[in-house]
């Protein structure tokens, strides 16, 4: 089973307009991204909990680890979860990234009138 629709050959180094992944490849990619994101979110949340909960862990090095865990957690929430959703063609990022600013811009301009 091919992962890609290889009915046409890319020209000039670009994929053609109808270049799409098969449904099985999209599901597999979504599962992999979701599992990695879930394990990362859980692991980083546990690191932060342990460092901040137990007094013996209050050292400069452990705070650095907690800072890295917070950064990774933020990246996973803001990038990993929408990527998994967009892989299944839900266009979550497009809806949030395009519709919300356009709505806010419209609201801002309507108040000036």
Beta strands, then each sheet from edge to edge (+ up, - down):
end
